[in-house]
Amino acid sequence: MDLFVLSHVWLLRPCPDGGTDYVCFRPGQDRVEVVEGYHLPPQMPLIKRRKWLDSAEVPHCRSQLEKVQGFKHGQPLF
């Protein structure tokens, strides 16, 4: 199993209003939950989308988010 699938991975993108768009990859037993959202402290995080991917799909999804949408790997927001 890929090491990436064994731990949570956060991708972050700053927003003009001071908030942050985020994508969190959360490993499950056979699949990975992908949670997309927005956070502007001190507000509660807003979940925009949630989906499940097979672990084989995760590298392509992450690559698209980083190369096409401008997300960068970062520390957990909350």
SEFIZA-3560 file (N, C-alpha, C; in Angstrom, 3 decimals):
REM SEFIZA-3560
<numar><xx>0.846</xx><yy>-1.178</yy><zz>0.000</zz><atom>N</atom></numar>
<numar><xx>0.000</xx><yy>0.000</yy><zz>0.000</zz><atom>CA</atom></numar>
<numar><xx>0.893</xx><yy>1.243</yy><zz>0.000</zz><atom>C</atom></numar>
<numar><xx>0.500</xx><yy>2.249</yy><zz>-0.725</zz><atom>N</atom></numar>
<numar><xx>1.231</xx><yy>3.495</yy><zz>-0.838</zz><atom>CA</atom></numar>
<numar><xx>1.235</xx><yy>4.229</yy><zz>0.500</zz><atom>C</atom></numar>
<numar><xx>2.380</xx><yy>4.800</yy><zz>0.874</zz><atom>N</atom></numar>
<numar><xx>2.486</xx><yy>5.540</yy><zz>2.129</zz><atom>CA</atom></numar>
<numar><xx>1.512</xx><yy>6.705</yy><zz>2.159</zz><atom>C</atom></numar>
<numar><xx>1.257</xx><yy>7.323</yy><zz>1.000</zz><atom>N</atom></numar>
<numar><xx>0.331</xx><yy>8.446</yy><zz>0.908</zz><atom>CA</atom></numar>
<numar><xx>-1.039</xx><yy>8.070</yy><zz>1.448</zz><atom>C</atom></numar>
<numar><xx>-1.462</xx><yy>6.856</yy><zz>1.201</zz><atom>N</atom></numar>
<numar><xx>-2.790</xx><yy>6.412</yy><zz>1.588</zz><atom>CA</atom></numar>
<numar><xx>-2.876</xx><yy>6.171</yy><zz>3.097</zz><atom>C</atom></numar>
<numar><xx>-1.750</xx><yy>6.023</yy><zz>3.782</zz><atom>N</atom></numar>
<numar><xx>-1.762</xx><yy>5.689</yy><zz>5.201</zz><atom>CA</atom></numar>
<numar><xx>-1.964</xx><yy>6.891</yy><zz>6.120</zz><atom>C</atom></numar>
<numar><xx>-1.813</xx><yy>8.125</yy><zz>5.631</zz><atom>N</atom></numar>
<numar><xx>-1.958</xx><yy>9.287</yy><zz>6.494</zz><atom>CA</atom></numar>
<numar><xx>-2.781</xx><yy>10.373</yy><zz>5.800</zz><atom>C</atom></numar>
<numar><xx>-3.331</xx><yy>11.279</yy><zz>6.609</zz><atom>N</atom></numar>
<numar><xx>-4.079</xx><yy>12.412</yy><zz>6.058</zz><atom>CA</atom></numar>
<numar><xx>-3.120</xx><yy>13.328</yy><zz>5.312</zz><atom>C</atom></numar>
<numar><xx>-3.554</xx><yy>13.834</yy><zz>4.184</zz><atom>N</atom></numar>
<numar><xx>-2.767</xx><yy>14.796</yy><zz>3.416</zz><atom>CA</atom></numar>
<numar><xx>-3.654</xx><yy>16.006</yy><zz>3.151</zz><atom>C</atom></numar>
<numar><xx>-3.109</xx><yy>17.184</yy><zz>3.411</zz><atom>N</atom></numar>
<numar><xx>-3.831</xx><yy>18.437</yy><zz>3.202</zz><atom>CA</atom></numar>
<numar><xx>-3.214</xx><yy>19.207</yy><zz>2.049</zz><atom>C</atom></numar>
<numar><xx>-4.066</xx><yy>19.685</yy><zz>1.143</zz><atom>N</atom></numar>
<numar><xx>-3.654</xx><yy>20.604</yy><zz>0.092</zz><atom>CA</atom></numar>
<numar><xx>-4.384</xx><yy>21.912</yy><zz>0.343</zz><atom>C</atom></numar>
<numar><xx>-3.655</xx><yy>23.024</yy><zz>0.253</zz><atom>N</atom></numar>
<numar><xx>-4.207</xx><yy>24.333</yy><zz>0.610</zz><atom>CA</atom></numar>
<numar><xx>-3.994</xx><yy>25.330</yy><zz>-0.513</zz><atom>C</atom></numar>
<numar><xx>-4.939</xx><yy>26.288</yy><zz>-0.603</zz><atom>N</atom></numar>
<numar><xx>-4.815</xx><yy>27.377</yy><zz>-1.574</zz><atom>CA</atom></numar>
<numar><xx>-5.389</xx><yy>28.633</yy><zz>-0.924</zz><atom>C</atom></numar>
<numar><xx>-4.571</xx><yy>29.692</yy><zz>-0.748</zz><atom>N</atom></numar>
<numar><xx>-5.074</xx><yy>30.915</yy><zz>-0.126</zz><atom>CA</atom></numar>
<numar><xx>-6.101</xx><yy>31.604</yy><zz>-1.024</zz><atom>C</atom></numar>
<numar><xx>-7.043</xx><yy>32.277</yy><zz>-0.375</zz><atom>N</atom></numar>
<numar><xx>-8.082</xx><yy>33.025</yy><zz>-1.079</zz><atom>CA</atom></numar>
<numar><xx>-7.864</xx><yy>34.523</yy><zz>-0.858</zz><atom>C</atom></numar>
<numar><xx>-8.350</xx><yy>35.357</yy><zz>-1.770</zz><atom>N</atom></numar>
<numar><xx>-8.155</xx><yy>36.807</yy><zz>-1.642</zz><atom>CA</atom></numar>
<numar><xx>-8.766</xx><yy>37.406</yy><zz>-0.366</zz><atom>C</atom></numar>
<numar><xx>-9.786</xx><yy>36.763</yy><zz>0.192</zz><atom>N</atom></numar>
<numar><xx>-10.451</xx><yy>37.300</yy><zz>1.384</zz><atom>CA</atom></numar>
<numar><xx>-9.757</xx><yy>36.904</yy><zz>2.684</zz><atom>C</atom></numar>
<numar><xx>-8.617</xx><yy>36.219</yy><zz>2.598</zz><atom>N</atom></numar>
<numar><xx>-7.881</xx><yy>35.802</yy><zz>3.787</zz><atom>CA</atom></numar>
<numar><xx>-8.187</xx><yy>34.384</yy><zz>4.231</zz><atom>C</atom></numar>
<numar><xx>-9.182</xx><yy>33.770</yy><zz>3.634</zz><atom>N</atom></numar>
<numar><xx>-9.520</xx><yy>32.386</yy><zz>3.946</zz><atom>CA</atom></numar>
<numar><xx>-8.649</xx><yy>31.423</yy><zz>3.154</zz><atom>C</atom></numar>
<numar><xx>-8.959</xx><yy>30.163</yy><zz>3.285</zz><atom>N</atom></numar>
<numar><xx>-8.180</xx><yy>29.124</yy><zz>2.605</zz><atom>CA</atom></numar>
<numar><xx>-9.102</xx><yy>28.055</yy><zz>2.045</zz><atom>C</atom></numar>
<numar><xx>-8.939</xx><yy>27.758</yy><zz>0.760</zz><atom>N</atom></numar>
<numar><xx>-9.570</xx><yy>26.571</yy><zz>0.179</zz><atom>CA</atom></numar>
<numar><xx>-8.703</xx><yy>25.392</yy><zz>0.586</zz><atom>C</atom></numar>
<numar><xx>-9.325</xx><yy>24.276</yy><zz>0.923</zz><atom>N</atom></numar>
<numar><xx>-8.539</xx><yy>23.111</yy><zz>1.316</zz><atom>CA</atom></numar>
<numar><xx>-9.115</xx><yy>21.847</yy><zz>0.707</zz><atom>C</atom></numar>
<numar><xx>-8.251</xx><yy>20.853</yy><zz>0.563</zz><atom>N</atom></numar>
<numar><xx>-8.638</xx><yy>19.499</yy><zz>0.178</zz><atom>CA</atom></numar>
<numar><xx>-7.905</xx><yy>18.583</yy><zz>1.148</zz><atom>C</atom></numar>
<numar><xx>-8.655</xx><yy>17.729</yy><zz>1.815</zz><atom>N</atom></numar>
<numar><xx>-8.065</xx><yy>16.790</yy><zz>2.762</zz><atom>CA</atom></numar>
<numar><xx>-8.321</xx><yy>15.372</yy><zz>2.262</zz><atom>C</atom></numar>
<numar><xx>-7.264</xx><yy>14.609</yy><zz>2.144</zz><atom>N</atom></numar>
<numar><xx>-7.363</xx><yy>13.203</yy><zz>1.765</zz><atom>CA</atom></numar>
<numar><xx>-7.311</xx><yy>12.386</yy><zz>3.053</zz><atom>C</atom></numar>
<numar><xx>-8.383</xx><yy>11.658</yy><zz>3.340</zz><atom>N</atom></numar>
<numar><xx>-8.467</xx><yy>10.847</yy><zz>4.560</zz><atom>CA</atom></numar>
<numar><xx>-8.545</xx><yy>9.372</yy><zz>4.179</zz><atom>C</atom></numar>
<numar><xx>-7.563</xx><yy>8.583</yy><zz>4.600</zz><atom>N</atom></numar>
<numar><xx>-7.564</xx><yy>7.170</yy><zz>4.221</zz><atom>CA</atom></numar>
<numar><xx>-8.683</xx><yy>6.393</yy><zz>4.907</zz><atom>C</atom></numar>
<numar><xx>-9.266</xx><yy>5.481</yy><zz>4.153</zz><atom>N</atom></numar>
<numar><xx>-10.241</xx><yy>4.539</yy><zz>4.696</zz><atom>CA</atom></numar>
<numar><xx>-9.663</xx><yy>3.145</yy><zz>4.568</zz><atom>C</atom></numar>
<numar><xx>-10.509</xx><yy>2.141</yy><zz>4.660</zz><atom>N</atom></numar>
<numar><xx>-9.989</xx><yy>0.776</yy><zz>4.545</zz><atom>CA</atom></numar>
<numar><xx>-9.528</xx><yy>0.454</yy><zz>3.131</zz><atom>C</atom></numar>
<numar><xx>-10.396</xx><yy>0.640</yy><zz>2.161</zz><atom>N</atom></numar>
<numar><xx>-10.043</xx><yy>0.327</yy><zz>0.779</zz><atom>CA</atom></numar>
<numar><xx>-10.042</xx><yy>1.559</yy><zz>-0.124</zz><atom>C</atom></numar>
<numar><xx>-10.599</xx><yy>2.646</yy><zz>0.381</zz><atom>N</atom></numar>
<numar><xx>-10.710</xx><yy>3.856</yy><zz>-0.430</zz><atom>CA</atom></numar>
<numar><xx>-10.244</xx><yy>5.064</yy><zz>0.379</zz><atom>C</atom></numar>
<numar><xx>-10.134</xx><yy>6.196</yy><zz>-0.305</zz><atom>N</atom></numar>
<numar><xx>-9.699</xx><yy>7.433</yy><zz>0.330</zz><atom>CA</atom></numar>
<numar><xx>-10.830</xx><yy>8.455</yy><zz>0.209</zz><atom>C</atom></numar>
<numar><xx>-11.192</xx><yy>9.055</yy><zz>1.342</zz><atom>N</atom></numar>
<numar><xx>-12.199</xx><yy>10.119</yy><zz>1.336</zz><atom>CA</atom></numar>
<numar><xx>-11.497</xx><yy>11.426</yy><zz>0.984</zz><atom>C</atom></numar>
<numar><xx>-12.083</xx><yy>12.172</yy><zz>0.050</zz><atom>N</atom></numar>
<numar><xx>-11.543</xx><yy>13.465</yy><zz>-0.351</zz><atom>CA</atom></numar>
<numar><xx>-12.570</xx><yy>14.519</yy><zz>0.066</zz><atom>C</atom></numar>
<numar><xx>-12.157</xx><yy>15.401</yy><zz>0.971</zz><atom>N</atom></numar>
<numar><xx>-13.040</xx><yy>16.448</yy><zz>1.477</zz><atom>CA</atom></numar>
<numar><xx>-12.521</xx><yy>17.787</yy><zz>0.970</zz><atom>C</atom></numar>
<numar><xx>-13.367</xx><yy>18.518</yy><zz>0.228</zz><atom>N</atom></numar>
<numar><xx>-13.008</xx><yy>19.834</yy><zz>-0.282</zz><atom>CA</atom></numar>
<numar><xx>-13.803</xx><yy>20.867</yy><zz>0.484</zz><atom>C</atom></numar>
<numar><xx>-13.137</xx><yy>21.951</yy><zz>0.877</zz><atom>N</atom></numar>
<numar><xx>-13.847</xx><yy>22.955</yy><zz>1.649</zz><atom>CA</atom></numar>
<numar><xx>-13.148</xx><yy>24.293</yy><zz>1.672</zz><atom>C</atom></numar>
<numar><xx>-13.637</xx><yy>25.146</yy><zz>2.577</zz><atom>N</atom></numar>
<numar><xx>-13.147</xx><yy>26.507</yy><zz>2.745</zz><atom>CA</atom></numar>
<numar><xx>-13.098</xx><yy>26.804</yy><zz>4.232</zz><atom>C</atom></numar>
<numar><xx>-12.075</xx><yy>27.557</yy><zz>4.661</zz><atom>N</atom></numar>
<numar><xx>-11.963</xx><yy>27.912</yy><zz>6.079</zz><atom>CA</atom></numar>
<numar><xx>-11.460</xx><yy>29.343</yy><zz>6.231</zz><atom>C</atom></numar>
<numar><xx>-12.184</xx><yy>30.118</yy><zz>7.044</zz><atom>N</atom></numar>
<numar><xx>-11.797</xx><yy>31.475</yy><zz>7.401</zz><atom>CA</atom></numar>
<numar><xx>-11.984</xx><yy>31.601</yy><zz>8.905</zz><atom>C</atom></numar>
<numar><xx>-10.901</xx><yy>31.437</yy><zz>9.683</zz><atom>N</atom></numar>
<numar><xx>-11.036</xx><yy>31.507</yy><zz>11.139</zz><atom>CA</atom></numar>
<numar><xx>-11.613</xx><yy>32.859</yy><zz>11.564</zz><atom>C</atom></numar>
<numar><xx>-12.398</xx><yy>32.938</yy><zz>12.611</zz><atom>N</atom></numar>
<numar><xx>-12.738</xx><yy>31.897</yy><zz>13.575</zz><atom>CA</atom></numar>
<numar><xx>-13.992</xx><yy>31.106</yy><zz>13.193</zz><atom>C</atom></numar>
<numar><xx>-14.463</xx><yy>31.234</yy><zz>11.956</zz><atom>N</atom></numar>
<numar><xx>-15.657</xx><yy>30.508</yy><zz>11.535</zz><atom>CA</atom></numar>
<numar><xx>-15.383</xx><yy>29.012</yy><zz>11.463</zz><atom>C</atom></numar>
<numar><xx>-16.439</xx><yy>28.247</yy><zz>11.517</zz><atom>N</atom></numar>
<numar><xx>-16.325</xx><yy>26.794</yy><zz>11.329</zz><atom>CA</atom></numar>
<numar><xx>-15.977</xx><yy>26.518</yy><zz>9.869</zz><atom>C</atom></numar>
<numar><xx>-15.212</xx><yy>25.478</yy><zz>9.606</zz><atom>N</atom></numar>
<numar><xx>-14.894</xx><yy>25.127</yy><zz>8.218</zz><atom>CA</atom></numar>
<numar><xx>-16.161</xx><yy>24.772</yy><zz>7.440</zz><atom>C</atom></numar>
<numar><xx>-16.188</xx><yy>25.138</yy><zz>6.186</zz><atom>N</atom></numar>
<numar><xx>-17.300</xx><yy>24.841</yy><zz>5.297</zz><atom>CA</atom></numar>
<numar><xx>-16.886</xx><yy>23.704</yy><zz>4.374</zz><atom>C</atom></numar>
<numar><xx>-17.626</xx><yy>22.614</yy><zz>4.397</zz><atom>N</atom></numar>
<numar><xx>-17.355</xx><yy>21.508</yy><zz>3.476</zz><atom>CA</atom></numar>
<numar><xx>-18.152</xx><yy>21.763</yy><zz>2.205</zz><atom>C</atom></numar>
<numar><xx>-17.458</xx><yy>21.856</yy><zz>1.085</zz><atom>N</atom></numar>
<numar><xx>-18.111</xx><yy>22.089</yy><zz>-0.203</zz><atom>CA</atom></numar>
<numar><xx>-18.482</xx><yy>20.783</yy><zz>-0.892</zz><atom>C</atom></numar>
<numar><xx>-17.573</xx><yy>19.806</yy><zz>-0.816</zz><atom>N</atom></numar>
<numar><xx>-17.762</xx><yy>18.538</yy><zz>-1.517</zz><atom>CA</atom></numar>
<numar><xx>-17.067</xx><yy>17.426</yy><zz>-0.758</zz><atom>C</atom></numar>
<numar><xx>-17.618</xx><yy>16.243</yy><zz>-0.889</zz><atom>N</atom></numar>
<numar><xx>-16.997</xx><yy>15.056</yy><zz>-0.291</zz><atom>CA</atom></numar>
<numar><xx>-17.168</xx><yy>13.911</yy><zz>-1.290</zz><atom>C</atom></numar>
<numar><xx>-16.088</xx><yy>13.171</yy><zz>-1.526</zz><atom>N</atom></numar>
<numar><xx>-16.174</xx><yy>12.022</yy><zz>-2.434</zz><atom>CA</atom></numar>
<numar><xx>-15.189</xx><yy>10.962</yy><zz>-1.988</zz><atom>C</atom></numar>
<numar><xx>-15.360</xx><yy>9.753</yy><zz>-2.510</zz><atom>N</atom></numar>
<numar><xx>-14.471</xx><yy>8.629</yy><zz>-2.219</zz><atom>CA</atom></numar>
<numar><xx>-13.778</xx><yy>8.213</yy><zz>-3.499</zz><atom>C</atom></numar>
<numar><xx>-12.475</xx><yy>7.941</yy><zz>-3.386</zz><atom>N</atom></numar>
<numar><xx>-11.686</xx><yy>7.474</yy><zz>-4.525</zz><atom>CA</atom></numar>
<numar><xx>-11.012</xx><yy>6.155</yy><zz>-4.172</zz><atom>C</atom></numar>
<numar><xx>-10.813</xx><yy>5.326</yy><zz>-5.192</zz><atom>N</atom></numar>
<numar><xx>-9.956</xx><yy>4.155</yy><zz>-5.000</zz><atom>CA</atom></numar>
<numar><xx>-8.536</xx><yy>4.685</yy><zz>-4.815</zz><atom>C</atom></numar>
<numar><xx>-7.731</xx><yy>4.009</yy><zz>-4.044</zz><atom>N</atom></numar>
<numar><xx>-6.383</xx><yy>4.510</yy><zz>-3.773</zz><atom>CA</atom></numar>
<numar><xx>-5.563</xx><yy>4.701</yy><zz>-5.040</zz><atom>C</atom></numar>
<numar><xx>-5.841</xx><yy>3.958</yy><zz>-6.086</zz><atom>N</atom></numar>
<numar><xx>-5.108</xx><yy>4.114</yy><zz>-7.350</zz><atom>CA</atom></numar>
<numar><xx>-5.433</xx><yy>5.447</yy><zz>-8.034</zz><atom>C</atom></numar>
<numar><xx>-6.586</xx><yy>6.036</yy><zz>-7.732</zz><atom>N</atom></numar>
<numar><xx>-6.998</xx><yy>7.301</yy><zz>-8.346</zz><atom>CA</atom></numar>
<numar><xx>-6.409</xx><yy>8.522</yy><zz>-7.633</zz><atom>C</atom></numar>
<numar><xx>-5.937</xx><yy>8.357</yy><zz>-6.415</zz><atom>N</atom></numar>
<numar><xx>-5.485</xx><yy>9.473</yy><zz>-5.589</zz><atom>CA</atom></numar>
<numar><xx>-4.318</xx><yy>10.242</yy><zz>-6.204</zz><atom>C</atom></numar>
<numar><xx>-3.268</xx><yy>9.591</yy><zz>-6.693</zz><atom>N</atom></numar>
<numar><xx>-2.150</xx><yy>10.365</yy><zz>-7.267</zz><atom>CA</atom></numar>
<numar><xx>-2.587</xx><yy>11.278</yy><zz>-8.418</zz><atom>C</atom></numar>
<numar><xx>-3.453</xx><yy>10.799</yy><zz>-9.283</zz><atom>N</atom></numar>
<numar><xx>-3.925</xx><yy>11.634</yy><zz>-10.398</zz><atom>CA</atom></numar>
<numar><xx>-4.743</xx><yy>12.812</yy><zz>-9.876</zz><atom>C</atom></numar>
<numar><xx>-5.634</xx><yy>12.567</yy><zz>-8.919</zz><atom>N</atom></numar>
<numar><xx>-6.456</xx><yy>13.630</yy><zz>-8.338</zz><atom>CA</atom></numar>
<numar><xx>-5.565</xx><yy>14.689</yy><zz>-7.695</zz><atom>C</atom></numar>
<numar><xx>-4.592</xx><yy>14.253</yy><zz>-6.913</zz><atom>N</atom></numar>
<numar><xx>-3.694</xx><yy>15.200</yy><zz>-6.239</zz><atom>CA</atom></numar>
<numar><xx>-2.894</xx><yy>16.004</yy><zz>-7.263</zz><atom>C</atom></numar>
<numar><xx>-2.419</xx><yy>15.345</yy><zz>-8.293</zz><atom>N</atom></numar>
<numar><xx>-1.658</xx><yy>16.028</yy><zz>-9.337</zz><atom>CA</atom></numar>
<numar><xx>-2.494</xx><yy>17.113</yy><zz>-10.010</zz><atom>C</atom></numar>
<numar><xx>-3.740</xx><yy>16.803</yy><zz>-10.308</zz><atom>N</atom></numar>
<numar><xx>-4.637</xx><yy>17.781</yy><zz>-10.928</zz><atom>CA</atom></numar>
<numar><xx>-4.848</xx><yy>18.989</yy><zz>-10.014</zz><atom>C</atom></numar>
<numar><xx>-5.062</xx><yy>18.727</yy><zz>-8.736</zz><atom>N</atom></numar>
<numar><xx>-5.278</xx><yy>19.819</yy><zz>-7.786</zz><atom>CA</atom></numar>
<numar><xx>-4.048</xx><yy>20.714</yy><zz>-7.670</zz><atom>C</atom></numar>
<numar><xx>-2.866</xx><yy>20.107</yy><zz>-7.667</zz><atom>N</atom></numar>
<numar><xx>-1.636</xx><yy>20.884</yy><zz>-7.515</zz><atom>CA</atom></numar>
<numar><xx>-1.248</xx><yy>21.602</yy><zz>-8.803</zz><atom>C</atom></numar>
<numar><xx>-1.287</xx><yy>20.910</yy><zz>-9.919</zz><atom>N</atom></numar>
<numar><xx>-0.808</xx><yy>21.503</yy><zz>-11.172</zz><atom>CA</atom></numar>
<numar><xx>-1.829</xx><yy>22.407</yy><zz>-11.849</zz><atom>C</atom></numar>
<numar><xx>-3.089</xx><yy>22.029</yy><zz>-11.817</zz><atom>N</atom></numar>
<numar><xx>-4.113</xx><yy>22.779</yy><zz>-12.538</zz><atom>CA</atom></numar>
<numar><xx>-4.797</xx><yy>23.818</yy><zz>-11.648</zz><atom>C</atom></numar>
<numar><xx>-5.067</xx><yy>23.465</yy><zz>-10.392</zz><atom>N</atom></numar>
<numar><xx>-5.851</xx><yy>24.355</yy><zz>-9.540</zz><atom>CA</atom></numar>
<numar><xx>-5.017</xx><yy>25.151</yy><zz>-8.536</zz><atom>C</atom></numar>
<numar><xx>-3.714</xx><yy>24.912</yy><zz>-8.485</zz><atom>N</atom></numar>
<numar><xx>-2.835</xx><yy>25.736</yy><zz>-7.661</zz><atom>CA</atom></numar>
<numar><xx>-2.777</xx><yy>25.409</yy><zz>-6.179</zz><atom>C</atom></numar>
<numar><xx>-3.192</xx><yy>24.221</yy><zz>-5.779</zz><atom>N</atom></numar>
<numar><xx>-3.095</xx><yy>23.818</yy><zz>-4.378</zz><atom>CA</atom></numar>
<numar><xx>-1.664</xx><yy>23.418</yy><zz>-4.056</zz><atom>C</atom></numar>
<numar><xx>-1.273</xx><yy>23.599</yy><zz>-2.786</zz><atom>N</atom></numar>
<numar><xx>0.056</xx><yy>23.218</yy><zz>-2.310</zz><atom>CA</atom></numar>
<numar><xx>-0.103</xx><yy>22.390</yy><zz>-1.046</zz><atom>C</atom></numar>
<numar><xx>0.809</xx><yy>21.423</yy><zz>-0.845</zz><atom>N</atom></numar>
<numar><xx>0.785</xx><yy>20.599</yy><zz>0.362</zz><atom>CA</atom></numar>
<numar><xx>1.027</xx><yy>21.494</yy><zz>1.577</zz><atom>C</atom></numar>
<numar><xx>0.274</xx><yy>21.275</yy><zz>2.655</zz><atom>N</atom></numar>
<numar><xx>0.446</xx><yy>22.093</yy><zz>3.846</zz><atom>CA</atom></numar>
<numar><xx>0.028</xx><yy>21.383</yy><zz>5.115</zz><atom>C</atom></numar>
<numar><xx>0.164</xx><yy>22.091</yy><zz>6.221</zz><atom>N</atom></numar>
<numar><xx>-0.212</xx><yy>21.577</yy><zz>7.541</zz><atom>CA</atom></numar>
<numar><xx>-1.737</xx><yy>21.616</yy><zz>7.691</zz><atom>C</atom></numar>
<numar><xx>-2.294</xx><yy>20.722</yy><zz>8.500</zz><atom>N</atom></numar>
<numar><xx>-3.738</xx><yy>20.729</yy><zz>8.737</zz><atom>CA</atom></numar>
<numar><xx>-4.222</xx><yy>22.097</yy><zz>9.243</zz><atom>C</atom></numar>
<numar><xx>-5.370</xx><yy>22.523</yy><zz>8.760</zz><atom>N</atom></numar>
<numar><xx>-5.933</xx><yy>23.809</yy><zz>9.180</zz><atom>CA</atom></numar>
<numar><xx>-6.604</xx><yy>23.740</yy><zz>10.535</zz><atom>C</atom></numar>
<numar><xx>-7.134</xx><yy>22.573</yy><zz>10.872</zz><atom>N</atom></numar>
<numar><xx>-7.873</xx><yy>22.431</yy><zz>12.126</zz><atom>CA</atom></numar>
<numar><xx>-7.787</xx><yy>21.005</yy><zz>12.591</zz><atom>C</atom></numar>
//
